[in-house]
Amino acid sequence: MYVYDNPNIRSLNLPFFRWAFLDFYASNWHPLTWISHALDYAFWGLNPVGHHLTSNMLHAVNAFIVVVLVTRLLEAWKGNAAIDVPALLPDRRAIFITAGATGLLFGIHPIHVESIAWVAERKDLLCAMFFLLSMIWYSKYVSDTEQNTGSRFLNKQYLFSAGFFILALLSKPMAVTLPAVLLILDWHPFNRIRSMKLFYSAFAEKLPFFVLSLLSSALTILAQNAGGSVSTAAPLPARVFVAGKAIVAYLGKTVLPLNLIPFYPYPANQELFSFEYLSSIVLVLGITAVCLLFSKKHRIFLSVWGYYVLTLLPVLGIIQVGRQSMADRYAYLPSLGPFLITGLLAAWIMNQMRAMQKGALIAKLIALATAVLVLGQLSFLTLKQIHVWKDSLTLWTYVIEKEPGQVPFAHNNLGIAYDSLEMHDRAIEQYQLAIGLKPDYAAAHNNMGNAYLYLKRFDRAIEQYQIAVNLKPGYANPHYNLGVAYYKMGDMERARTELRTALKIRPDYERARMLMTEVSN
């Protein structure tokens, strides 16, 4: 839908830009992402090499920006003698070790595979790049305002930060949390919030950012509603408990990235007072309480935890969008928090070894071997996870193996993959499994009809299309497919009737219009 079957990105002209900025497509509004895909198409067409190359380059740039950002934040922390001056950072070497380790983990961690290997997640990479650049320019603005007392809103660094924030929102609305993240940075490491009066001042300074966030949120809800992606099936308490579990699960998969799955199904029955959900809520509250307890002496922990939870907030499912309970791609920006803590730990270990009087060489060798082992294992897991995204057959087979009997649309999509390989009997088996899990699955009935049509079993194909129409009356595809079936059977009158219905439902249905012309002639 984003690239291969998206006719809108195939020309960089005025109608394209009008569509990118003014239309909702695939339940989203992110015009800069569409421009990125259109530029790739202009250079590479449908050759996947170029699209993947762009994603890899953007991720590499993001890893570098992480190093720069963390360096600036740590220097601000170390230079702020008014608060907990960190013994962890005795010199610039420790700062560079922390920043380098954070960037390295960001670059090779397997939880980021989905955002890069899946070309449709270009929005993650663009959003993160501009999000991080906005933070860097904000840090420059803070440094500038400490020396000068000009107008905040006319400050060049402030305007650059706001500009990059706008670009982040135009790439993916997950950036809406940036104003709150900047307030966290004002508290620590910038130490600009030391009283309620200073908090109000910092908040007022972010008002343009908050207004932009509200506008982006409104557009996103409209786009998701237009695409039928917003769900209110689960009651609010259930969504809160699922969100609590997701916060812990993301943290667990960042620390121990095993069993990463392209799709985590939303639980059908949430037993809210089961150990699984209660323990997650208790753990989230416990971590928050510990961070608050140590916040007077060690602000870094509450600052990082606040960043982690805040950046996850839009995708925790409080407003449920889609059928997933969580997704690896949602951890792309939030994972920066745990990576920073790991980088600080690496710097602390290096400092301890430098202070050792005896056994320093052995300790350094052990630390080096441990680092190589950890990074090697992460790289191995990343390569293994990349293979999952090799093709549709591999992807959906993997999802079904990991979540058997839980994901009807995985069977449907695997059926489509078999159809594309002209393995129609195996495709029909998958569609039947999908319908067995979800009897009202109109798309699976429609696709099964297509498989029977390929096999020239017109009676069975028509039967499946009619079931799809009955299940979902406003569904144009089965009407078009019925038109194709009747056309191939030589029944032009019925073909015209079905094609007219398809075009009435979807006036821009080009294939239906072309076949209608042929049938009418």
C-alpha positions as CSV (number, residue, x, y, z in Angstrom):
1,M,0.0,0.0,0.0
2,Y,2.9,2.4,0.7
3,V,5.1,1.7,-2.3
4,Y,4.3,-1.2,-4.5
5,D,0.6,-0.6,-5.0
6,N,0.7,3.1,-4.4
7,P,0.1,4.9,-7.7
8,N,0.3,8.3,-6.0
9,I,4.0,8.3,-5.4
10,R,4.9,7.6,-9.1
11,S,5.3,11.2,-10.1
12,L,6.6,14.3,-8.3
13,N,4.2,16.9,-9.6
14,L,1.6,19.3,-8.2
15,P,-1.2,16.6,-7.9
16,F,1.2,14.4,-5.9
17,F,2.0,17.2,-3.4
18,R,-1.7,18.1,-3.1
19,W,-2.5,14.4,-2.4
20,A,0.4,14.1,0.1
21,F,-0.6,17.1,2.1
22,L,-4.4,17.1,1.8
23,D,-5.5,13.5,1.6
24,F,-5.6,10.6,4.1
25,Y,-4.2,7.4,2.8
26,A,-3.7,4.0,4.5
27,S,-5.2,5.5,7.7
28,N,-2.4,8.0,7.9
29,W,-1.4,11.6,7.3
30,H,2.4,11.9,7.0
31,P,3.2,14.0,3.8
32,L,7.0,14.0,4.3
33,T,7.0,10.2,4.4
34,W,5.2,10.1,1.1
35,I,7.7,12.6,-0.4
36,S,10.5,10.3,0.7
37,H,8.9,7.3,-0.9
38,A,8.2,9.3,-4.1
39,L,11.9,10.4,-4.3
40,D,12.9,6.7,-3.9
41,Y,10.5,5.7,-6.7
42,A,11.9,8.5,-8.9
43,F,15.4,7.2,-8.5
44,W,14.9,3.5,-8.2
45,G,11.4,2.6,-9.5
46,L,10.3,-0.6,-7.8
47,N,13.8,-2.0,-7.5
48,P,13.9,-2.8,-3.7
49,V,17.7,-2.2,-3.4
50,G,17.4,1.5,-3.5
51,H,14.5,1.7,-1.0
52,H,16.4,-0.5,1.5
53,L,19.6,1.5,0.9
54,T,17.8,4.8,1.8
55,S,16.4,3.2,5.0
56,N,19.8,1.9,6.0
57,M,21.5,5.2,5.4
58,L,18.8,7.1,7.4
59,H,19.3,4.6,10.3
60,A,23.1,5.1,10.2
61,V,22.6,8.9,10.3
62,N,20.3,8.5,13.2
63,A,22.9,6.5,15.1
64,F,25.4,9.2,14.5
65,I,22.9,11.9,15.7
66,V,22.3,9.9,18.9
67,V,26.1,10.1,19.6
68,V,26.1,13.9,19.1
69,L,22.9,14.4,21.1
70,V,24.0,12.3,24.1
71,T,27.4,14.0,24.1
72,R,25.7,17.4,24.3
73,L,23.3,16.3,27.1
74,L,26.1,14.7,29.1
75,E,28.3,17.9,28.8
76,A,25.3,19.9,30.0
77,W,24.9,17.6,32.9
78,K,28.6,17.7,33.8
79,G,28.7,21.4,33.4
80,N,25.8,22.0,35.7
81,A,27.4,22.1,39.2
82,A,24.1,23.2,40.9
83,I,22.8,19.6,40.8
84,D,24.1,16.0,41.2
85,V,27.4,16.4,39.4
86,P,28.0,12.9,38.2
87,A,31.0,11.0,39.4
88,L,30.2,8.7,36.4
89,L,31.6,11.4,34.1
90,P,35.0,12.5,35.5
91,D,36.3,13.6,32.1
92,R,35.5,13.8,28.4
93,R,36.7,10.3,27.8
94,A,33.8,9.0,30.0
95,I,31.4,11.2,28.0
96,F,32.6,9.8,24.7
97,I,32.4,6.2,26.0
98,T,28.8,6.7,27.1
99,A,27.8,8.5,23.9
100,G,29.6,5.9,21.7
101,A,28.1,2.9,23.5
102,T,24.6,4.5,23.3
103,G,25.0,5.1,19.6
104,L,26.4,1.7,18.9
105,L,23.5,-0.1,20.7
106,F,21.0,2.1,18.9
107,G,22.7,1.2,15.6
108,I,22.9,-2.6,15.9
109,H,20.1,-3.6,18.3
110,P,17.6,-6.2,16.9
111,I,14.6,-4.4,18.2
112,H,15.2,-1.8,15.5
113,V,15.2,-4.3,12.6
114,E,11.5,-3.8,11.9
115,S,11.9,-0.1,11.4
116,I,14.7,-0.5,8.9
117,A,14.1,-3.8,7.1
118,W,10.4,-3.0,6.5
119,V,10.4,-0.2,3.9
120,A,6.9,1.0,4.9
121,E,8.4,2.0,8.2
122,R,10.4,4.8,6.6
123,K,8.3,7.1,8.7
124,D,10.0,5.8,11.9
125,L,13.5,6.8,10.5
126,L,12.5,10.2,9.3
127,C,10.5,11.0,12.4
128,A,13.4,10.0,14.7
129,M,16.0,11.9,12.7
130,F,14.0,15.2,12.9
131,F,13.0,14.5,16.5
132,L,16.6,14.1,17.6
133,L,17.8,17.1,15.6
134,S,15.1,19.2,17.3
135,M,16.5,18.1,20.6
136,I,20.0,19.0,19.6
137,W,19.0,22.5,18.4
138,Y,17.0,22.9,21.6
139,S,20.1,22.2,23.6
140,K,21.9,24.9,21.6
141,Y,19.0,27.3,22.3
142,V,19.3,26.6,26.0
143,S,23.0,27.3,25.9
144,D,22.4,30.5,23.9
145,T,19.7,31.8,26.3
146,E,22.0,31.3,29.2
147,Q,24.3,33.9,27.7
148,N,21.8,36.2,26.0
149,T,18.4,37.7,26.9
150,G,16.7,38.2,23.6
151,S,13.2,37.2,22.5
152,R,12.8,33.4,22.9
153,F,10.5,33.0,19.9
154,L,12.8,34.9,17.6
155,N,15.9,33.0,18.6
156,K,17.5,31.2,15.7
157,Q,18.2,27.9,17.6
158,Y,14.6,27.9,18.9
159,L,13.2,28.4,15.4
160,F,15.4,25.6,14.1
161,S,14.2,23.3,16.9
162,A,10.6,24.1,16.1
163,G,11.3,23.6,12.4
164,F,12.7,20.2,12.9
165,F,9.8,19.3,15.2
166,I,7.4,20.2,12.3
167,L,9.3,18.0,10.0
168,A,9.1,15.1,12.6
169,L,5.3,15.5,12.8
170,L,5.1,15.5,9.0
171,S,6.9,12.2,9.0
172,K,5.1,10.4,11.8
173,P,2.7,11.7,14.5
174,M,4.5,9.8,17.2
175,A,6.7,12.9,17.6
176,V,3.8,14.6,19.5
177,T,5.6,13.9,22.8
178,L,8.6,16.1,22.0
179,P,7.3,19.2,24.0
180,A,7.0,17.1,27.1
181,V,10.4,15.6,26.5
182,L,11.9,19.1,26.3
183,L,10.3,19.9,29.6
184,I,12.1,16.8,31.1
185,L,15.4,18.0,29.7
186,D,14.7,21.4,31.2
187,W,14.4,19.7,34.6
188,H,17.5,17.5,33.9
189,P,20.2,17.9,32.7
190,F,19.6,21.6,31.9
191,N,18.4,22.5,35.4
192,R,16.1,25.2,34.1
193,I,13.1,24.1,36.2
194,R,13.9,24.7,39.9
195,S,10.5,26.0,41.0
196,M,6.9,26.1,39.9
197,K,7.4,29.7,38.6
198,L,10.3,28.4,36.3
199,F,8.1,25.5,35.3
200,Y,5.3,27.8,34.1
201,S,7.9,29.8,32.2
202,A,9.4,26.7,30.6
203,F,5.9,25.5,29.7
204,A,4.9,28.8,28.2
205,E,8.1,28.7,26.1
206,K,6.9,25.3,24.7
207,L,3.3,26.5,23.9
208,P,4.0,26.7,20.1
209,F,5.3,23.1,20.3
210,F,2.2,21.9,22.2
211,V,-0.1,23.6,19.7
212,L,1.6,21.8,16.9
213,S,1.2,18.5,18.8
214,L,-2.5,19.0,19.3
215,L,-3.0,19.8,15.6
216,S,-1.0,16.7,14.6
217,S,-3.0,14.5,17.1
218,A,-6.3,15.8,15.7
219,L,-5.2,15.1,12.1
220,T,-4.0,11.6,13.1
221,I,-7.3,10.7,14.8
222,L,-9.2,11.9,11.7
223,A,-6.9,9.9,9.4
224,Q,-7.2,6.7,11.6
225,N,-11.0,7.1,11.8
226,A,-11.2,7.6,8.0
227,G,-9.3,4.4,7.5
228,G,-11.4,2.5,10.1
229,S,-8.3,1.8,12.2
230,V,-9.5,3.1,15.6
231,S,-11.0,0.4,17.9
232,T,-12.9,0.9,21.1
233,A,-13.7,-2.8,21.5
234,A,-11.7,-3.2,24.7
235,P,-12.9,-1.2,27.7
236,L,-10.6,1.5,29.1
237,P,-9.4,-0.5,32.2
238,A,-8.3,-3.4,29.9
239,R,-6.4,-1.0,27.6
240,V,-4.6,0.5,30.6
241,F,-3.6,-2.9,31.9
242,V,-2.4,-4.0,28.4
243,A,-0.5,-0.7,28.2
244,G,1.2,-1.4,31.5
245,K,2.2,-4.8,30.3
246,A,3.6,-3.3,27.0
247,I,5.8,-0.9,28.9
248,V,7.4,-3.8,30.7
249,A,7.6,-5.9,27.6
250,Y,9.4,-3.2,25.6
251,L,11.9,-2.9,28.4
252,G,12.3,-6.6,28.5
253,K,12.8,-7.0,24.8
254,T,15.4,-4.1,24.8
255,V,17.4,-5.8,27.6
256,L,16.9,-9.4,26.2
257,P,15.8,-9.2,22.6
258,L,14.5,-12.7,22.1
259,N,11.3,-13.8,20.4
260,L,10.8,-10.6,18.5
261,I,7.7,-10.9,16.3
262,P,6.4,-8.7,13.5
263,F,3.0,-8.9,15.0
264,Y,1.9,-9.1,18.7
265,P,-1.9,-9.8,18.7
266,Y,-4.1,-7.8,21.0
267,P,-5.3,-10.2,23.8
268,A,-8.8,-11.4,23.2
269,N,-9.6,-11.8,26.9
270,Q,-7.7,-9.6,29.3
271,E,-7.8,-11.2,32.8
272,L,-7.0,-7.9,34.5
273,F,-6.3,-9.4,37.9
274,S,-4.0,-12.2,36.6
275,F,-0.4,-12.2,37.7
276,E,0.7,-11.3,34.2
277,Y,-1.1,-7.9,34.2
278,L,-0.9,-7.1,37.9
279,S,2.9,-7.7,38.0
280,S,3.4,-5.4,35.1
281,I,1.4,-2.6,36.7
282,V,3.2,-3.1,40.0
283,L,6.6,-3.1,38.2
284,V,5.9,0.1,36.4
285,L,4.7,1.8,39.6
286,G,7.7,0.4,41.5
287,I,10.3,1.7,39.0
288,T,8.5,5.1,39.0
289,A,8.6,5.1,42.8
290,V,12.3,4.2,43.0
291,C,13.2,6.9,40.4
292,L,11.2,9.5,42.4
293,L,12.9,8.3,45.6
294,F,16.4,8.9,44.2
295,S,15.4,12.0,42.2
296,K,16.9,14.5,44.7
297,K,20.4,13.0,44.4
298,H,20.2,11.2,41.0
299,R,17.9,12.9,38.6
300,I,19.2,11.0,35.6
301,F,17.1,7.9,36.4
302,L,13.8,9.7,36.6
303,S,14.6,11.8,33.6
304,V,15.4,8.7,31.5
305,W,12.4,6.8,32.8
306,G,10.1,9.7,32.1
307,Y,11.5,10.0,28.5
308,Y,11.0,6.2,28.0
309,V,7.4,6.2,29.2
310,L,6.4,9.5,27.5
311,T,7.8,8.5,24.1
312,L,5.9,5.2,24.3
313,L,2.6,6.9,25.4
314,P,1.1,7.5,21.9
315,V,1.5,3.9,20.9
316,L,0.5,2.1,24.2
317,G,-3.1,1.6,23.0
318,I,-5.0,3.8,25.4
319,I,-6.5,5.0,22.1
320,Q,-6.3,1.6,20.3
321,V,-5.2,1.8,16.7
322,G,-4.9,-1.4,14.7
323,R,-5.0,-5.0,15.9
324,Q,-1.6,-5.2,17.7
325,S,-0.9,-4.9,21.4
326,M,2.6,-3.6,20.7
327,A,5.2,-3.5,17.9
328,D,9.0,-3.5,17.8
329,R,9.0,-0.4,15.6
330,Y,7.4,1.6,18.4
331,A,10.5,1.1,20.5
332,Y,12.7,2.9,17.9
333,L,12.9,6.2,19.8
334,P,12.0,5.1,23.4
335,S,14.9,2.5,23.4
336,L,17.3,5.5,23.5
337,G,16.6,5.7,27.3
338,P,17.7,2.1,28.3
339,F,20.7,2.4,25.8
340,L,21.8,5.6,27.6
341,I,21.7,3.9,31.0
342,T,23.8,1.0,29.5
343,G,26.3,3.5,28.1
344,L,26.6,5.1,31.5
345,L,27.2,1.7,33.0
346,A,29.9,1.1,30.5
347,A,31.6,4.4,31.4
348,W,31.4,3.6,35.1
349,I,33.0,0.2,34.5
350,M,35.8,1.8,32.6
351,N,36.3,4.4,35.4
352,Q,36.5,1.6,38.0
353,M,39.1,-0.3,36.0
354,R,41.2,2.8,35.5
355,A,41.2,3.3,39.3
356,M,42.3,-0.2,40.1
357,Q,45.8,-0.7,41.5
358,K,46.0,-4.5,40.9
359,G,44.6,-6.7,38.3
360,A,43.7,-3.8,36.0
361,L,44.9,-5.7,32.9
362,I,42.9,-8.8,33.6
363,A,39.8,-6.7,34.4
364,K,40.2,-4.8,31.1
365,L,40.5,-8.1,29.2
366,I,37.4,-9.4,30.9
367,A,35.5,-6.2,30.1
368,L,36.7,-6.2,26.5
369,A,35.7,-9.9,26.1
370,T,32.3,-9.2,27.6
371,A,31.7,-6.2,25.3
372,V,32.7,-8.2,22.3
373,L,30.4,-11.1,23.3
374,V,27.4,-8.8,24.0
375,L,27.8,-6.8,20.7
376,G,28.5,-10.0,18.8
377,Q,25.4,-11.7,20.1
378,L,23.3,-8.6,19.4
379,S,24.6,-8.5,15.8
380,F,23.8,-12.2,15.4
381,L,20.3,-11.7,16.6
382,T,19.9,-8.6,14.3
383,L,21.0,-10.6,11.3
384,K,18.7,-13.4,12.3
385,Q,15.8,-11.0,12.7
386,I,16.5,-9.4,9.3
387,H,16.0,-12.8,7.6
388,V,12.4,-12.8,9.0
389,W,11.7,-9.9,6.7
390,K,13.1,-11.6,3.6
391,D,9.7,-12.1,1.8
392,S,6.0,-12.5,2.6
393,L,6.2,-16.3,2.7
394,T,9.0,-16.2,5.4
395,L,7.4,-13.3,7.3
396,W,3.9,-14.7,7.7
397,T,5.1,-18.3,8.3
398,Y,7.2,-17.0,11.1
399,V,4.3,-15.0,12.7
400,I,2.0,-18.1,12.5
401,E,4.7,-20.3,14.1
402,K,5.2,-17.8,17.0
403,E,1.5,-17.0,17.5
404,P,-0.4,-20.2,16.4
405,G,-4.1,-19.8,16.1
406,Q,-4.0,-16.1,17.1
407,V,-3.6,-14.1,14.0
408,P,-6.2,-14.6,11.3
409,F,-4.8,-12.0,8.9
410,A,-1.4,-13.8,9.0
411,H,-3.0,-16.8,7.4
412,N,-4.8,-14.5,4.9
413,N,-1.5,-12.8,4.0
414,L,0.3,-16.1,3.7
415,G,-2.5,-17.2,1.4
416,I,-1.8,-14.1,-0.8
417,A,1.9,-15.0,-0.8
418,Y,1.1,-18.5,-2.0
419,D,-1.2,-17.1,-4.7
420,S,1.6,-14.9,-6.0
421,L,3.7,-18.0,-6.4
422,E,0.8,-19.7,-8.2
423,M,0.4,-22.2,-5.3
424,H,-3.3,-21.7,-5.3
425,D,-4.3,-24.9,-3.4
426,R,-2.0,-24.0,-0.5
427,A,-3.4,-20.5,-0.6
428,I,-6.9,-21.8,-0.3
429,E,-5.8,-23.9,2.8
430,Q,-4.6,-20.7,4.4
431,Y,-7.7,-18.7,3.7
432,Q,-9.8,-21.5,5.2
433,L,-7.6,-21.4,8.3
434,A,-8.1,-17.6,8.5
435,I,-11.9,-18.0,8.2
436,G,-11.9,-20.7,10.8
437,L,-10.3,-18.2,13.2
438,K,-12.6,-15.4,12.1
439,P,-15.8,-16.5,10.3
440,D,-16.8,-13.0,9.3
441,Y,-13.4,-12.3,7.5
442,A,-14.7,-10.8,4.3
443,A,-11.2,-10.2,2.8
444,A,-10.3,-13.9,3.3
445,H,-13.5,-15.0,1.5
446,N,-12.7,-12.5,-1.3
447,N,-9.1,-13.8,-1.6
448,M,-10.2,-17.4,-1.6
449,G,-12.5,-16.5,-4.4
450,N,-9.5,-15.1,-6.3
451,A,-7.6,-18.4,-5.7
452,Y,-10.6,-20.4,-7.2
453,L,-10.8,-17.9,-10.1
454,Y,-7.1,-18.6,-10.9
455,L,-8.0,-22.3,-10.9
456,K,-11.0,-21.5,-13.2
457,R,-13.4,-22.9,-10.7
458,F,-15.9,-20.1,-11.3
459,D,-18.8,-21.5,-9.3
460,R,-16.7,-21.7,-6.1
461,A,-15.1,-18.3,-6.8
462,I,-18.6,-16.6,-7.2
463,E,-19.8,-18.3,-4.0
464,Q,-16.9,-16.8,-2.0
465,Y,-17.3,-13.4,-3.5
466,Q,-21.0,-13.3,-2.7
467,I,-20.2,-14.3,0.9
468,A,-17.7,-11.4,1.1
469,V,-20.3,-9.0,-0.3
470,N,-22.9,-10.2,2.3
471,L,-20.4,-9.8,5.1
472,K,-19.2,-6.4,4.1
473,P,-21.7,-4.6,1.7
474,G,-19.5,-1.5,1.2
475,Y,-16.5,-3.7,0.1
476,A,-15.7,-2.8,-3.6
477,N,-13.2,-5.6,-4.3
478,P,-15.5,-8.6,-4.4
479,H,-17.9,-6.7,-6.6
480,Y,-15.1,-6.1,-9.1
481,N,-14.0,-9.7,-8.8
482,L,-17.5,-10.9,-9.4
483,G,-17.4,-8.7,-12.6
484,V,-14.2,-10.5,-13.6
485,A,-15.7,-13.9,-13.0
486,Y,-18.9,-13.2,-15.0
487,Y,-16.8,-11.6,-17.8
488,K,-14.7,-14.7,-18.0
489,M,-17.9,-16.8,-18.1
490,G,-19.3,-14.7,-20.9
491,D,-22.1,-13.2,-18.8
492,M,-21.7,-9.6,-19.8
493,E,-24.9,-8.3,-18.2
494,R,-24.0,-9.5,-14.7
495,A,-20.4,-8.4,-15.2
496,R,-21.6,-4.8,-16.0
497,T,-23.9,-4.8,-12.9
498,E,-21.1,-5.8,-10.5
499,L,-18.6,-3.4,-12.0
500,R,-21.1,-0.6,-11.8
501,T,-21.6,-1.4,-8.1
502,A,-17.8,-1.5,-7.5
503,L,-17.4,1.9,-9.2
504,K,-20.3,3.3,-7.2
505,I,-18.6,2.3,-3.9
506,R,-15.2,3.4,-5.1
507,P,-15.3,5.9,-8.0
508,D,-11.4,5.9,-8.3
509,Y,-11.3,2.1,-8.9
510,E,-9.2,2.2,-12.1
511,R,-9.1,-1.5,-12.8
512,A,-12.9,-1.7,-12.5
513,R,-13.3,1.3,-14.9
514,M,-10.9,-0.3,-17.4
515,L,-12.8,-3.6,-17.4
516,M,-16.1,-1.8,-17.6
517,T,-14.9,-0.1,-20.8
518,E,-13.9,-3.5,-22.2
519,V,-17.2,-5.2,-21.2
520,S,-19.2,-2.3,-22.7
521,N,-17.4,-2.6,-26.0
